[in-house]
Amino acid sequence: MKRARAWLLTITILTVAALAFGVADGSWMRHVPAKDHERKNPYEGRADAVAAGRLVYEDHCSKCHGENAQGTKKRPSLRSQRVQEEATEGDLHWLLVNGNMGRGMPSWSKLGDPQIWQVITYVKTLNK
Amino acid sequence: MVPAQGRIGQWRSGLGFLFLLLAGSFYGHAQERPYFVTYSHEMEEPGNLEIEMLSVVGKPPGGNRFLGSTTEFEYGATAWWTTELYLDGQTTWHDSTIFTGYRWENRFRPLLREHRINPVIYIEFENTSADKALREVVGHDGRADFYDSNADARADKERELELKLILGSNFRGWNLSENFIAEKNLGGGSWEFGYALAASRPLKLAASAHKCAFCRDKFMAGVEMYGGLGDALGFGLKNTSHYLGPAIGWSAPNGMTLSFSPQFGLNDYSIPRLYRFGIKYEIEQIVNRFRRGE
């Protein structure tokens, strides 16, 4: 009985913690190292990278951030001023590699650098 | 007990039907490593449910051919916690088809950023008997375990705690994964140890600019090796089995991932050849699908 209670308490704490950290506020940008902030996108401006990035976005990002990147109830819009203007492409690369796991954003390092840069190339065209 | 051969399982047909139903209803996408035994540090995306069937076919010399299968339900609870239920079964030729038990595992990622080497803690409870899915090799597991009839093997209940330290790295498109395994039968016996190593890479790193089924970036190739390391009473390679083989995975256009690996026993203690195949289907944001308006 004690063991069951301990399990229940653990699960409750984990669930509450997960919900409490479920709001995105952009604080991740403060953690980006300077050298990552300055990184340049090797695919910048390439039309083929935008097309490829759109397909990568549809496969991996659209379920959380919305088909048009407008955001969903719990996940932020990628058309925001923060993503489109304040964050450099290097910042976004750092975010995709590291994730923001305490707040629900997984690491996408498994995609590899080329696909990460491609999807950033696409995202940066969203408001153009 | 179901008299078996040729009836590889009504339950498998039922699950196959479920897969087709899901494939027709949802669109999902997975970019998965083609590993069968080794875990990478990559967690299930939060809110996603992955349904996976992994099977292995083998034949110990002088024994009966077998097909071991595992059906997995893997859910991303958070970005750093993945929980998974396994249902295991097996068919042994000239013997029977049986349900062999279940496992429940949880993986936790203690470091919340990507590092050169990323640790993941794995904790599993399993309740199985006569299992032939070969999801890991520990202790002195070997071909001798595959000669008993299913009726005899079922008498040996295994309620086990399994711990793994998973280390993973992603570098220039390559994934390198190392697993160190410790397993304890809760009914008695000493700790048993094992290992699994794997490496893989997509055939092309950049995504294609158009939709295509057979582009190189849809294929992932790798190699996997695993085996036992003895137990607390005799740690080492003596009387342990080991396997090595290439692996390939294909991300199919309908959101499925298919994988295949022929694996070869490296000593007389191992089964000479194993053929592993898997099919995965990922349902993205499954909870949201049942909410009104989403």
Interface residues (C-beta under 8 A of the other chain):
Chain A: L14 A18 D48 A49 A51 A52 G53 L55 V56 D59 H60 K63 C64 T72 K73 V97 N98 G99 N100 M101 G102 G104 M105 P106 S107 S109 K110 L111 G112 D113 P114 Q115 Q118
Chain B: H29 Q31 R33 S40 E42 M43 E45 P46 G47 G76 A77 T78 A79 W80 W81 R109 L112 R113 E114 N170 R172 G173 N175 P202 L205 A206 A207 S208 A209 H210 K211 D217 E284 Q285 N288 E294
